[in-house]
Amino acid sequence: MKLEFRQSFAKDLKGKDPETLKRLKSLIEELEDSDSLRHIANVKNLRGTDSYYRIRMGNYRLGLRQEGNKIVVLRFLHRKEIYRYFP
């Protein structure tokens, strides 16, 4: 799938430990190679929305929006903060 990254996502990466960033990189590579979000582990649709998803990654969540065949990566925050700022 085609990925697009927002500035808020890049801002969220600052200060994260190297191990978390390494796991995030492999998750992003998996997203690029996948044909659909259904093939990715730990993906859930957010209630009340049709196109917003989150991927669980330990104590962090990756916030996504699907626009046709494109995935927009919006946020990467701790599980306590993600639902305050996303969607």
N, CA, C and O atoms as a Maestro MAE file, in Angstrom:
{
 s_m_m2io_version
 :::
 2.0.0
}

f_m_ct {
 s_m_title
 :::
 protein
 m_atom[348] {
  # First column is atom index #
  i_m_mmod_type
  r_m_x_coord
  r_m_y_coord
  r_m_z_coord
  i_m_residue_number
  s_m_chain_name
  s_m_pdb_residue_name
  s_m_pdb_atom_name
  i_m_atomic_number
  :::
  1 25 0.830 -1.180 0.000 1 A "MET " " N  " 7
  2 3 0.000 0.000 0.000 1 A "MET " " CA " 6
  3 2 0.877 1.247 0.000 1 A "MET " " C  " 6
  4 15 2.027 1.221 0.439 1 A "MET " " O  " 8
  5 25 0.319 2.313 -0.492 2 A "LYS " " N  " 7
  6 3 1.029 3.586 -0.504 2 A "LYS " " CA " 6
  7 2 0.823 4.271 0.848 2 A "LYS " " C  " 6
  8 15 -0.299 4.337 1.351 2 A "LYS " " O  " 8
  9 25 1.900 4.774 1.429 3 A "LEU " " N  " 7
  10 3 1.837 5.432 2.732 3 A "LEU " " CA " 6
  11 2 2.140 6.913 2.600 3 A "LEU " " C  " 6
  12 15 2.966 7.326 1.786 3 A "LEU " " O  " 8
  13 25 1.456 7.702 3.416 4 A "GLU " " N  " 7
  14 3 1.712 9.137 3.513 4 A "GLU " " CA " 6
  15 2 1.867 9.458 4.997 4 A "GLU " " C  " 6
  16 15 1.068 9.008 5.819 4 A "GLU " " O  " 8
  17 25 2.885 10.227 5.338 5 A "PHE " " N  " 7
  18 3 3.170 10.547 6.731 5 A "PHE " " CA " 6
  19 2 2.881 12.017 6.991 5 A "PHE " " C  " 6
  20 15 3.279 12.884 6.213 5 A "PHE " " O  " 8
  21 25 2.195 12.291 8.076 6 A "ARG " " N  " 7
  22 3 1.884 13.663 8.460 6 A "ARG " " CA " 6
  23 2 2.965 14.218 9.381 6 A "ARG " " C  " 6
  24 15 3.730 13.465 9.984 6 A "ARG " " O  " 8
  25 25 3.014 15.522 9.479 7 A "GLN " " N  " 7
  26 3 4.012 16.188 10.319 7 A "GLN " " CA " 6
  27 2 3.813 15.823 11.790 7 A "GLN " " C  " 6
  28 15 4.786 15.724 12.538 7 A "GLN " " O  " 8
  29 25 2.571 15.625 12.209 8 A "SER " " N  " 7
  30 3 2.298 15.249 13.597 8 A "SER " " CA " 6
  31 2 2.939 13.900 13.938 8 A "SER " " C  " 6
  32 15 3.383 13.693 15.067 8 A "SER " " O  " 8
  33 25 2.987 12.990 12.973 9 A "PHE " " N  " 7
  34 3 3.630 11.692 13.183 9 A "PHE " " CA " 6
  35 2 5.130 11.878 13.404 9 A "PHE " " C  " 6
  36 15 5.702 11.291 14.323 9 A "PHE " " O  " 8
  37 25 5.758 12.685 12.573 10 A "ALA " " N  " 7
  38 3 7.197 12.935 12.708 10 A "ALA " " CA " 6
  39 2 7.512 13.588 14.051 10 A "ALA " " C  " 6
  40 15 8.534 13.288 14.669 10 A "ALA " " O  " 8
  41 25 6.648 14.466 14.490 11 A "LYS " " N  " 7
  42 3 6.832 15.140 15.775 11 A "LYS " " CA " 6
  43 2 6.717 14.145 16.934 11 A "LYS " " C  " 6
  44 15 7.431 14.261 17.930 11 A "LYS " " O  " 8
  45 25 5.817 13.171 16.799 12 A "ASP " " N  " 7
  46 3 5.620 12.168 17.847 12 A "ASP " " CA " 6
  47 2 6.819 11.242 18.016 12 A "ASP " " C  " 6
  48 15 6.981 10.636 19.075 12 A "ASP " " O  " 8
  49 25 7.659 11.121 16.995 13 A "LEU " " N  " 7
  50 3 8.799 10.204 17.057 13 A "LEU " " CA " 6
  51 2 9.931 10.721 17.930 13 A "LEU " " C  " 6
  52 15 10.766 9.940 18.386 13 A "LEU " " O  " 8
  53 25 9.969 12.008 18.165 14 A "LYS " " N  " 7
  54 3 11.053 12.591 18.961 14 A "LYS " " CA " 6
  55 2 11.006 12.062 20.394 14 A "LYS " " C  " 6
  56 15 9.952 12.035 21.030 14 A "LYS " " O  " 8
  57 25 12.166 11.646 20.882 15 A "GLY " " N  " 7
  58 3 12.282 11.203 22.266 15 A "GLY " " CA " 6
  59 2 11.921 9.750 22.507 15 A "GLY " " C  " 6
  60 15 11.963 9.296 23.651 15 A "GLY " " O  " 8
  61 25 11.572 9.011 21.478 16 A "LYS " " N  " 7
  62 3 11.256 7.589 21.653 16 A "LYS " " CA " 6
  63 2 12.559 6.797 21.701 16 A "LYS " " C  " 6
  64 15 13.553 7.176 21.080 16 A "LYS " " O  " 8
  65 25 12.541 5.695 22.444 17 A "ASP " " N  " 7
  66 3 13.758 4.898 22.573 17 A "ASP " " CA " 6
  67 2 14.046 4.135 21.274 17 A "ASP " " C  " 6
  68 15 13.126 3.855 20.506 17 A "ASP " " O  " 8
  69 25 15.312 3.800 21.027 18 A "PRO " " N  " 7
  70 3 15.710 3.157 19.767 18 A "PRO " " CA " 6
  71 2 15.007 1.823 19.501 18 A "PRO " " C  " 6
  72 15 14.711 1.503 18.350 18 A "PRO " " O  " 8
  73 25 14.739 1.052 20.543 19 A "GLU " " N  " 7
  74 3 14.069 -0.242 20.351 19 A "GLU " " CA " 6
  75 2 12.641 -0.046 19.827 19 A "GLU " " C  " 6
  76 15 12.196 -0.787 18.951 19 A "GLU " " O  " 8
  77 25 11.934 0.936 20.353 20 A "THR " " N  " 7
  78 3 10.576 1.237 19.883 20 A "THR " " CA " 6
  79 2 10.604 1.706 18.438 20 A "THR " " C  " 6
  80 15 9.753 1.310 17.643 20 A "THR " " O  " 8
  81 25 11.569 2.541 18.090 21 A "LEU " " N  " 7
  82 3 11.682 3.031 16.715 21 A "LEU " " CA " 6
  83 2 12.019 1.896 15.746 21 A "LEU " " C  " 6
  84 15 11.564 1.896 14.603 21 A "LEU " " O  " 8
  85 25 12.811 0.936 16.203 22 A "LYS " " N  " 7
  86 3 13.158 -0.213 15.369 22 A "LYS " " CA " 6
  87 2 11.911 -1.058 15.086 22 A "LYS " " C  " 6
  88 15 11.696 -1.498 13.956 22 A "LYS " " O  " 8
  89 25 11.093 -1.282 16.121 23 A "ARG " " N  " 7
  90 3 9.851 -2.040 15.932 23 A "ARG " " CA " 6
  91 2 8.878 -1.278 15.047 23 A "ARG " " C  " 6
  92 15 8.157 -1.883 14.253 23 A "ARG " " O  " 8
  93 25 8.849 0.041 15.174 24 A "LEU " " N  " 7
  94 3 7.978 0.863 14.337 24 A "LEU " " CA " 6
  95 2 8.406 0.788 12.872 24 A "LEU " " C  " 6
  96 15 7.563 0.725 11.978 24 A "LEU " " O  " 8
  97 25 9.699 0.795 12.635 25 A "LYS " " N  " 7
  98 3 10.206 0.703 11.261 25 A "LYS " " CA " 6
  99 2 9.770 -0.605 10.605 25 A "LYS " " C  " 6
  100 15 9.350 -0.609 9.448 25 A "LYS " " O  " 8
  101 25 9.866 -1.710 11.335 26 A "SER " " N  " 7
  102 3 9.447 -2.996 10.769 26 A "SER " " CA " 6
  103 2 7.940 -3.028 10.536 26 A "SER " " C  " 6
  104 15 7.480 -3.651 9.579 26 A "SER " " O  " 8
  105 25 7.164 -2.369 11.396 27 A "LEU " " N  " 7
  106 3 5.715 -2.289 11.204 27 A "LEU " " CA " 6
  107 2 5.372 -1.469 9.964 27 A "LEU " " C  " 6
  108 15 4.462 -1.830 9.218 27 A "LEU " " O  " 8
  109 25 6.084 -0.381 9.737 28 A "ILE " " N  " 7
  110 3 5.847 0.455 8.555 28 A "ILE " " CA " 6
  111 2 6.213 -0.309 7.280 28 A "ILE " " C  " 6
  112 15 5.516 -0.203 6.271 28 A "ILE " " O  " 8
  113 25 7.297 -1.074 7.326 29 A "GLU " " N  " 7
  114 3 7.662 -1.902 6.172 29 A "GLU " " CA " 6
  115 2 6.589 -2.949 5.894 29 A "GLU " " C  " 6
  116 15 6.287 -3.245 4.737 29 A "GLU " " O  " 8
  117 25 6.015 -3.507 6.956 30 A "GLU " " N  " 7
  118 3 4.930 -4.477 6.798 30 A "GLU " " CA " 6
  119 2 3.698 -3.817 6.178 30 A "GLU " " C  " 6
  120 15 3.018 -4.425 5.351 30 A "GLU " " O  " 8
  121 25 3.411 -2.584 6.572 31 A "LEU " " N  " 7
  122 3 2.290 -1.844 5.986 31 A "LEU " " CA " 6
  123 2 2.510 -1.597 4.498 31 A "LEU " " C  " 6
  124 15 1.583 -1.740 3.702 31 A "LEU " " O  " 8
  125 25 3.724 -1.229 4.119 32 A "GLU " " N  " 7
  126 3 4.033 -0.965 2.713 32 A "GLU " " CA " 6
  127 2 3.888 -2.216 1.857 32 A "GLU " " C  " 6
  128 15 3.448 -2.134 0.711 32 A "GLU " " O  " 8
  129 25 4.252 -3.370 2.403 33 A "ASP " " N  " 7
  130 3 4.203 -4.620 1.652 33 A "ASP " " CA " 6
  131 2 2.812 -5.242 1.610 33 A "ASP " " C  " 6
  132 15 2.547 -6.112 0.780 33 A "ASP " " O  " 8
  133 25 1.933 -4.807 2.492 34 A "SER " " N  " 7
  134 3 0.609 -5.411 2.600 34 A "SER " " CA " 6
  135 2 -0.349 -4.877 1.537 34 A "SER " " C  " 6
  136 15 -0.237 -3.733 1.098 34 A "SER " " O  " 8
  137 25 -1.292 -5.728 1.134 35 A "ASP " " N  " 7
  138 3 -2.328 -5.320 0.185 35 A "ASP " " CA " 6
  139 2 -3.515 -4.679 0.888 35 A "ASP " " C  " 6
  140 15 -4.230 -3.870 0.297 35 A "ASP " " O  " 8
  141 25 -3.725 -5.040 2.152 36 A "SER " " N  " 7
  142 3 -4.888 -4.553 2.888 36 A "SER " " CA " 6
  143 2 -4.543 -4.459 4.372 36 A "SER " " C  " 6
  144 15 -3.620 -5.120 4.848 36 A "SER " " O  " 8
  145 25 -5.289 -3.638 5.091 37 A "LEU " " N  " 7
  146 3 -5.075 -3.532 6.535 37 A "LEU " " CA " 6
  147 2 -5.479 -4.816 7.255 37 A "LEU " " C  " 6
  148 15 -5.015 -5.070 8.367 37 A "LEU " " O  " 8
  149 25 -6.323 -5.616 6.644 38 A "ARG " " N  " 7
  150 3 -6.765 -6.873 7.267 38 A "ARG " " CA " 6
  151 2 -5.618 -7.857 7.446 38 A "ARG " " C  " 6
  152 15 -5.696 -8.754 8.286 38 A "ARG " " O  " 8
  153 25 -4.554 -7.699 6.664 39 A "HIS " " N  " 7
  154 3 -3.422 -8.619 6.738 39 A "HIS " " CA " 6
  155 2 -2.408 -8.219 7.814 39 A "HIS " " C  " 6
  156 15 -1.423 -8.928 8.022 39 A "HIS " " O  " 8
  157 25 -2.634 -7.108 8.491 40 A "ILE " " N  " 7
  158 3 -1.723 -6.622 9.529 40 A "ILE " " CA " 6
  159 2 -2.259 -7.044 10.897 40 A "ILE " " C  " 6
  160 15 -3.458 -6.938 11.155 40 A "ILE " " O  " 8
  161 25 -1.376 -7.520 11.770 41 A "ALA " " N  " 7
  162 3 -1.783 -7.927 13.116 41 A "ALA " " CA " 6
  163 2 -2.083 -6.705 13.983 41 A "ALA " " C  " 6
  164 15 -1.490 -5.642 13.797 41 A "ALA " " O  " 8
  165 25 -2.992 -6.861 14.915 42 A "ASN " " N  " 7
  166 3 -3.346 -5.854 15.923 42 A "ASN " " CA " 6
  167 2 -3.964 -4.585 15.350 42 A "ASN " " C  " 6
  168 15 -3.844 -3.522 15.959 42 A "ASN " " O  " 8
  169 25 -4.620 -4.667 14.201 43 A "VAL " " N  " 7
  170 3 -5.305 -3.509 13.617 43 A "VAL " " CA " 6
  171 2 -6.760 -3.534 14.059 43 A "VAL " " C  " 6
  172 15 -7.424 -4.568 13.979 43 A "VAL " " O  " 8
  173 25 -7.255 -2.382 14.528 44 A "LYS " " N  " 7
  174 3 -8.665 -2.269 14.888 44 A "LYS " " CA " 6
  175 2 -9.220 -0.978 14.330 44 A "LYS " " C  " 6
  176 15 -8.555 0.058 14.324 44 A "LYS " " O  " 8
  177 25 -10.461 -1.060 13.861 45 A "ASN " " N  " 7
  178 3 -11.184 0.119 13.415 45 A "ASN " " CA " 6
  179 2 -11.677 0.861 14.653 45 A "ASN " " C  " 6
  180 15 -12.167 0.232 15.591 45 A "ASN " " O  " 8
  181 25 -11.556 2.181 14.673 46 A "LEU " " N  " 7
  182 3 -12.044 2.950 15.808 46 A "LEU " " CA " 6
  183 2 -13.559 3.052 15.740 46 A "LEU " " C  " 6
  184 15 -14.127 3.285 14.673 46 A "LEU " " O  " 8
  185 25 -14.204 2.877 16.873 47 A "ARG " " N  " 7
  186 3 -15.662 2.940 16.917 47 A "ARG " " CA " 6
  187 2 -16.151 4.316 16.510 47 A "ARG " " C  " 6
  188 15 -15.572 5.336 16.883 47 A "ARG " " O  " 8
  189 25 -17.233 4.328 15.734 48 A "GLY " " N  " 7
  190 3 -17.830 5.583 15.308 48 A "GLY " " CA " 6
  191 2 -17.202 6.176 14.066 48 A "GLY " " C  " 6
  192 15 -17.622 7.240 13.610 48 A "GLY " " O  " 8
  193 25 -16.206 5.510 13.510 49 A "THR " " N  " 7
  194 3 -15.547 6.004 12.296 49 A "THR " " CA " 6
  195 2 -15.473 4.882 11.270 49 A "THR " " C  " 6
  196 15 -15.484 3.702 11.622 49 A "THR " " O  " 8
  197 25 -15.399 5.257 10.016 50 A "ASP " " N  " 7
  198 3 -15.280 4.263 8.952 50 A "ASP " " CA " 6
  199 2 -13.850 4.105 8.457 50 A "ASP " " C  " 6
  200 15 -13.467 3.034 7.986 50 A "ASP " " O  " 8
  201 25 -13.067 5.161 8.560 51 A "SER " " N  " 7
  202 3 -11.754 5.128 7.918 51 A "SER " " CA " 6
  203 2 -10.579 5.294 8.880 51 A "SER " " C  " 6
  204 15 -9.434 5.330 8.430 51 A "SER " " O  " 8
  205 25 -10.820 5.395 10.176 52 A "TYR " " N  " 7
  206 3 -9.729 5.558 11.142 52 A "TYR " " CA " 6
  207 2 -9.429 4.227 11.828 52 A "TYR " " C  " 6
  208 15 -10.334 3.509 12.253 52 A "TYR " " O  " 8
  209 25 -8.122 3.914 11.925 53 A "TYR " " N  " 7
  210 3 -7.670 2.657 12.515 53 A "TYR " " CA " 6
  211 2 -6.534 2.930 13.482 53 A "TYR " " C  " 6
  212 15 -5.900 3.984 13.445 53 A "TYR " " O  " 8
  213 25 -6.291 1.953 14.353 54 A "ARG " " N  " 7
  214 3 -5.124 2.011 15.218 54 A "ARG " " CA " 6
  215 2 -4.455 0.657 15.208 54 A "ARG " " C  " 6
  216 15 -5.108 -0.378 15.077 54 A "ARG " " O  " 8
  217 25 -3.139 0.679 15.348 55 A "ILE " " N  " 7
  218 3 -2.357 -0.550 15.447 55 A "ILE " " CA " 6
  219 2 -1.670 -0.537 16.801 55 A "ILE " " C  " 6
  220 15 -0.974 0.415 17.153 55 A "ILE " " O  " 8
  221 25 -1.877 -1.611 17.555 56 A "ARG " " N  " 7
  222 3 -1.284 -1.733 18.882 56 A "ARG " " CA " 6
  223 2 0.147 -2.230 18.741 56 A "ARG " " C  " 6
  224 15 0.426 -3.187 18.019 56 A "ARG " " O  " 8
  225 25 1.054 -1.551 19.453 57 A "MET " " N  " 7
  226 3 2.462 -1.926 19.426 57 A "MET " " CA " 6
  227 2 3.033 -1.734 20.825 57 A "MET " " C  " 6
  228 15 3.631 -0.700 21.123 57 A "MET " " O  " 8
  229 25 2.847 -2.728 21.676 58 A "GLY " " N  " 7
  230 3 3.286 -2.608 23.063 58 A "GLY " " CA " 6
  231 2 2.479 -1.546 23.780 58 A "GLY " " C  " 6
  232 15 1.249 -1.602 23.783 58 A "GLY " " O  " 8
  233 25 3.147 -0.578 24.389 59 A "ASN " " N  " 7
  234 3 2.464 0.517 25.078 59 A "ASN " " CA " 6
  235 2 2.150 1.685 24.160 59 A "ASN " " C  " 6
  236 15 1.638 2.708 24.617 59 A "ASN " " O  " 8
  237 25 2.445 1.553 22.881 60 A "TYR " " N  " 7
  238 3 2.204 2.629 21.920 60 A "TYR " " CA " 6
  239 2 1.133 2.226 20.922 60 A "TYR " " C  " 6
  240 15 0.875 1.044 20.697 60 A "TYR " " O  " 8
  241 25 0.515 3.245 20.326 61 A "ARG " " N  " 7
  242 3 -0.503 3.039 19.300 61 A "ARG " " CA " 6
  243 2 -0.152 3.890 18.090 61 A "ARG " " C  " 6
  244 15 0.270 5.039 18.221 61 A "ARG " " O  " 8
  245 25 -0.334 3.309 16.912 62 A "LEU " " N  " 7
  246 3 -0.119 4.001 15.650 62 A "LEU " " CA " 6
  247 2 -1.488 4.339 15.087 62 A "LEU " " C  " 6
  248 15 -2.285 3.441 14.817 62 A "LEU " " O  " 8
  249 25 -1.770 5.624 14.908 63 A "GLY " " N  " 7
  250 3 -3.055 6.078 14.395 63 A "GLY " " CA " 6
  251 2 -3.008 6.263 12.891 63 A "GLY " " C  " 6
  252 15 -2.130 6.954 12.374 63 A "GLY " " O  " 8
  253 25 -3.961 5.642 12.178 64 A "LEU " " N  " 7
  254 3 -3.982 5.643 10.716 64 A "LEU " " CA " 6
  255 2 -5.341 6.087 10.195 64 A "LEU " " C  " 6
  256 15 -6.353 5.987 10.889 64 A "LEU " " O  " 8
  257 25 -5.342 6.579 8.958 65 A "ARG " " N  " 7
  258 3 -6.584 6.844 8.236 65 A "ARG " " CA " 6
  259 2 -6.436 6.235 6.850 65 A "ARG " " C  " 6
  260 15 -5.417 6.424 6.186 65 A "ARG " " O  " 8
  261 25 -7.452 5.508 6.420 66 A "GLN " " N  " 7
  262 3 -7.424 4.895 5.094 66 A "GLN " " CA " 6
  263 2 -8.199 5.771 4.126 66 A "GLN " " C  " 6
  264 15 -9.356 6.117 4.368 66 A "GLN " " O  " 8
  265 25 -7.546 6.125 3.024 67 A "GLU " " N  " 7
  266 3 -8.158 6.926 1.964 67 A "GLU " " CA " 6
  267 2 -8.025 6.146 0.664 67 A "GLU " " C  " 6
  268 15 -7.044 6.303 -0.062 67 A "GLU " " O  " 8
  269 25 -8.999 5.315 0.375 68 A "GLY " " N  " 7
  270 3 -8.929 4.479 -0.822 68 A "GLY " " CA " 6
  271 2 -7.822 3.454 -0.691 68 A "GLY " " C  " 6
  272 15 -7.853 2.622 0.216 68 A "GLY " " O  " 8
  273 25 -6.842 3.501 -1.586 69 A "ASN " " N  " 7
  274 3 -5.720 2.571 -1.547 69 A "ASN " " CA " 6
  275 2 -4.503 3.187 -0.855 69 A "ASN " " C  " 6
  276 15 -3.403 2.641 -0.934 69 A "ASN " " O  " 8
  277 25 -4.695 4.311 -0.186 70 A "LYS " " N  " 7
  278 3 -3.602 5.021 0.481 70 A "LYS " " CA " 6
  279 2 -3.852 5.020 1.988 70 A "LYS " " C  " 6
  280 15 -4.988 5.155 2.442 70 A "LYS " " O  " 8
  281 25 -2.778 4.866 2.751 71 A "ILE " " N  " 7
  282 3 -2.837 4.932 4.209 71 A "ILE " " CA " 6
  283 2 -2.108 6.193 4.651 71 A "ILE " " C  " 6
  284 15 -0.959 6.420 4.274 71 A "ILE " " O  " 8
  285 25 -2.784 7.012 5.456 72 A "VAL " " N  " 7
  286 3 -2.177 8.221 6.009 72 A "VAL " " CA " 6
  287 2 -1.824 7.922 7.463 72 A "VAL " " C  " 6
  288 15 -2.705 7.628 8.271 72 A "VAL " " O  " 8
  289 25 -0.541 7.997 7.793 73 A "VAL " " N  " 7
  290 3 -0.065 7.750 9.154 73 A "VAL " " CA " 6
  291 2 -0.111 9.079 9.894 73 A "VAL " " C  " 6
  292 15 0.618 10.013 9.560 73 A "VAL " " O  " 8
  293 25 -0.981 9.155 10.910 74 A "LEU " " N  " 7
  294 3 -1.246 10.428 11.574 74 A "LEU " " CA " 6
  295 2 -0.505 10.610 12.896 74 A "LEU " " C  " 6
  296 15 0.118 11.650 13.111 74 A "LEU " " O  " 8
  297 25 -0.561 9.614 13.789 75 A "ARG " " N  " 7
  298 3 0.013 9.781 15.126 75 A "ARG " " CA " 6
  299 2 0.695 8.502 15.582 75 A "ARG " " C  " 6
  300 15 0.377 7.408 15.116 75 A "ARG " " O  " 8
  301 25 1.653 8.662 16.516 76 A "PHE " " N  " 7
  302 3 2.300 7.551 17.201 76 A "PHE " " CA " 6
  303 2 2.497 7.987 18.642 76 A "PHE " " C  " 6
  304 15 3.456 8.689 18.962 76 A "PHE " " O  " 8
  305 25 1.580 7.566 19.514 77 A "LEU " " N  " 7
  306 3 1.571 8.034 20.895 77 A "LEU " " CA " 6
  307 2 1.418 6.875 21.875 77 A "LEU " " C  " 6
  308 15 1.051 5.761 21.500 77 A "LEU " " O  " 8
  309 25 1.710 7.169 23.141 78 A "HIS " " N  " 7
  310 3 1.510 6.211 24.217 78 A "HIS " " CA " 6
  311 2 0.024 5.882 24.327 78 A "HIS " " C  " 6
  312 15 -0.825 6.702 23.977 78 A "HIS " " O  " 8
  313 25 -0.281 4.701 24.806 79 A "ARG " " N  " 7
  314 3 -1.672 4.253 24.852 79 A "ARG " " CA " 6
  315 2 -2.566 5.140 25.719 79 A "ARG " " C  " 6
  316 15 -3.778 5.182 25.506 79 A "ARG " " O  " 8
  317 25 -1.993 5.841 26.683 80 A "LYS " " N  " 7
  318 3 -2.790 6.736 27.525 80 A "LYS " " CA " 6
  319 2 -3.096 8.055 26.830 80 A "LYS " " C  " 6
  320 15 -4.033 8.751 27.220 80 A "LYS " " O  " 8
  321 25 -2.328 8.409 25.816 81 A "GLU " " N  " 7
  322 3 -2.485 9.708 25.156 81 A "GLU " " CA " 6
  323 2 -3.154 9.641 23.788 81 A "GLU " " C  " 6
  324 15 -3.710 10.643 23.338 81 A "GLU " " O  " 8
  325 25 -3.118 8.499 23.116 82 A "ILE " " N  " 7
  326 3 -3.528 8.425 21.715 82 A "ILE " " CA " 6
  327 2 -4.974 8.857 21.504 82 A "ILE " " C  " 6
  328 15 -5.263 9.551 20.529 82 A "ILE " " O  " 8
  329 25 -5.878 8.474 22.374 83 A "TYR " " N  " 7
  330 3 -7.292 8.763 22.140 83 A "TYR " " CA " 6
  331 2 -7.648 10.201 22.495 83 A "TYR " " C  " 6
  332 15 -8.735 10.673 22.162 83 A "TYR " " O  " 8
  333 25 -6.745 10.892 23.163 84 A "ARG " " N  " 7
  334 3 -6.938 12.314 23.444 84 A "ARG " " CA " 6
  335 2 -6.651 13.159 22.200 84 A "ARG " " C  " 6
  336 15 -7.282 14.194 21.989 84 A "ARG " " O  " 8
  337 25 -5.700 12.715 21.384 85 A "TYR " " N  " 7
  338 3 -5.261 13.489 20.220 85 A "TYR " " CA " 6
  339 2 -5.643 12.880 18.879 85 A "TYR " " C  " 6
  340 15 -5.410 13.495 17.839 85 A "TYR " " O  " 8
  341 25 -6.218 11.695 18.880 86 A "PHE " " N  " 7
  342 3 -6.537 10.995 17.636 86 A "PHE " " CA " 6
  343 2 -7.919 10.395 17.741 86 A "PHE " " C  " 6
  344 15 -8.213 9.835 18.797 86 A "PHE " " O  " 8
  345 25 -8.775 10.450 16.781 87 A "PRO " " N  " 7
  346 3 -8.701 11.140 15.505 87 A "PRO " " CA " 6
  347 2 -8.996 12.553 15.662 87 A "PRO " " C  " 6
  348 15 -8.981 13.299 14.683 87 A "PRO " " O  " 8
  :::
 }
 m_bond[347] {
  # First column is bond index #
  i_m_from
  i_m_to
  i_m_order
  :::
  1 1 2 1
  2 2 3 1
  3 3 4 2
  4 3 5 1
  5 5 6 1
  6 6 7 1
  7 7 8 2
  8 7 9 1
  9 9 10 1
  10 10 11 1
  11 11 12 2
  12 11 13 1
  13 13 14 1
  14 14 15 1
  15 15 16 2
  16 15 17 1
  17 17 18 1
  18 18 19 1
  19 19 20 2
  20 19 21 1
  21 21 22 1
  22 22 23 1
  23 23 24 2
  24 23 25 1
  25 25 26 1
  26 26 27 1
  27 27 28 2
  28 27 29 1
  29 29 30 1
  30 30 31 1
  31 31 32 2
  32 31 33 1
  33 33 34 1
  34 34 35 1
  35 35 36 2
  36 35 37 1
  37 37 38 1
  38 38 39 1
  39 39 40 2
  40 39 41 1
  41 41 42 1
  42 42 43 1
  43 43 44 2
  44 43 45 1
  45 45 46 1
  46 46 47 1
  47 47 48 2
  48 47 49 1
  49 49 50 1
  50 50 51 1
  51 51 52 2
  52 51 53 1
  53 53 54 1
  54 54 55 1
  55 55 56 2
  56 55 57 1
  57 57 58 1
  58 58 59 1
  59 59 60 2
  60 59 61 1
  61 61 62 1
  62 62 63 1
  63 63 64 2
  64 63 65 1
  65 65 66 1
  66 66 67 1
  67 67 68 2
  68 67 69 1
  69 69 70 1
  70 70 71 1
  71 71 72 2
  72 71 73 1
  73 73 74 1
  74 74 75 1
  75 75 76 2
  76 75 77 1
  77 77 78 1
  78 78 79 1
  79 79 80 2
  80 79 81 1
  81 81 82 1
  82 82 83 1
  83 83 84 2
  84 83 85 1
  85 85 86 1
  86 86 87 1
  87 87 88 2
  88 87 89 1
  89 89 90 1
  90 90 91 1
  91 91 92 2
  92 91 93 1
  93 93 94 1
  94 94 95 1
  95 95 96 2
  96 95 97 1
  97 97 98 1
  98 98 99 1
  99 99 100 2
  100 99 101 1
  101 101 102 1
  102 102 103 1
  103 103 104 2
  104 103 105 1
  105 105 106 1
  106 106 107 1
  107 107 108 2
  108 107 109 1
  109 109 110 1
  110 110 111 1
  111 111 112 2
  112 111 113 1
  113 113 114 1
  114 114 115 1
  115 115 116 2
  116 115 117 1
  117 117 118 1
  118 118 119 1
  119 119 120 2
  120 119 121 1
  121 121 122 1
  122 122 123 1
  123 123 124 2
  124 123 125 1
  125 125 126 1
  126 126 127 1
  127 127 128 2
  128 127 129 1
  129 129 130 1
  130 130 131 1
  131 131 132 2
  132 131 133 1
  133 133 134 1
  134 134 135 1
  135 135 136 2
  136 135 137 1
  137 137 138 1
  138 138 139 1
  139 139 140 2
  140 139 141 1
  141 141 142 1
  142 142 143 1
  143 143 144 2
  144 143 145 1
  145 145 146 1
  146 146 147 1
  147 147 148 2
  148 147 149 1
  149 149 150 1
  150 150 151 1
  151 151 152 2
  152 151 153 1
  153 153 154 1
  154 154 155 1
  155 155 156 2
  156 155 157 1
  157 157 158 1
  158 158 159 1
  159 159 160 2
  160 159 161 1
  161 161 162 1
  162 162 163 1
  163 163 164 2
  164 163 165 1
  165 165 166 1
  166 166 167 1
  167 167 168 2
  168 167 169 1
  169 169 170 1
  170 170 171 1
  171 171 172 2
  172 171 173 1
  173 173 174 1
  174 174 175 1
  175 175 176 2
  176 175 177 1
  177 177 178 1
  178 178 179 1
  179 179 180 2
  180 179 181 1
  181 181 182 1
  182 182 183 1
  183 183 184 2
  184 183 185 1
  185 185 186 1
  186 186 187 1
  187 187 188 2
  188 187 189 1
  189 189 190 1
  190 190 191 1
  191 191 192 2
  192 191 193 1
  193 193 194 1
  194 194 195 1
  195 195 196 2
  196 195 197 1
  197 197 198 1
  198 198 199 1
  199 199 200 2
  200 199 201 1
  201 201 202 1
  202 202 203 1
  203 203 204 2
  204 203 205 1
  205 205 206 1
  206 206 207 1
  207 207 208 2
  208 207 209 1
  209 209 210 1
  210 210 211 1
  211 211 212 2
  212 211 213 1
  213 213 214 1
  214 214 215 1
  215 215 216 2
  216 215 217 1
  217 217 218 1
  218 218 219 1
  219 219 220 2
  220 219 221 1
  221 221 222 1
  222 222 223 1
  223 223 224 2
  224 223 225 1
  225 225 226 1
  226 226 227 1
  227 227 228 2
  228 227 229 1
  229 229 230 1
  230 230 231 1
  231 231 232 2
  232 231 233 1
  233 233 234 1
  234 234 235 1
  235 235 236 2
  236 235 237 1
  237 237 238 1
  238 238 239 1
  239 239 240 2
  240 239 241 1
  241 241 242 1
  242 242 243 1
  243 243 244 2
  244 243 245 1
  245 245 246 1
  246 246 247 1
  247 247 248 2
  248 247 249 1
  249 249 250 1
  250 250 251 1
  251 251 252 2
  252 251 253 1
  253 253 254 1
  254 254 255 1
  255 255 256 2
  256 255 257 1
  257 257 258 1
  258 258 259 1
  259 259 260 2
  260 259 261 1
  261 261 262 1
  262 262 263 1
  263 263 264 2
  264 263 265 1
  265 265 266 1
  266 266 267 1
  267 267 268 2
  268 267 269 1
  269 269 270 1
  270 270 271 1
  271 271 272 2
  272 271 273 1
  273 273 274 1
  274 274 275 1
  275 275 276 2
  276 275 277 1
  277 277 278 1
  278 278 279 1
  279 279 280 2
  280 279 281 1
  281 281 282 1
  282 282 283 1
  283 283 284 2
  284 283 285 1
  285 285 286 1
  286 286 287 1
  287 287 288 2
  288 287 289 1
  289 289 290 1
  290 290 291 1
  291 291 292 2
  292 291 293 1
  293 293 294 1
  294 294 295 1
  295 295 296 2
  296 295 297 1
  297 297 298 1
  298 298 299 1
  299 299 300 2
  300 299 301 1
  301 301 302 1
  302 302 303 1
  303 303 304 2
  304 303 305 1
  305 305 306 1
  306 306 307 1
  307 307 308 2
  308 307 309 1
  309 309 310 1
  310 310 311 1
  311 311 312 2
  312 311 313 1
  313 313 314 1
  314 314 315 1
  315 315 316 2
  316 315 317 1
  317 317 318 1
  318 318 319 1
  319 319 320 2
  320 319 321 1
  321 321 322 1
  322 322 323 1
  323 323 324 2
  324 323 325 1
  325 325 326 1
  326 326 327 1
  327 327 328 2
  328 327 329 1
  329 329 330 1
  330 330 331 1
  331 331 332 2
  332 331 333 1
  333 333 334 1
  334 334 335 1
  335 335 336 2
  336 335 337 1
  337 337 338 1
  338 338 339 1
  339 339 340 2
  340 339 341 1
  341 341 342 1
  342 342 343 1
  343 343 344 2
  344 343 345 1
  345 345 346 1
  346 346 347 1
  347 347 348 2
  :::
 }
}
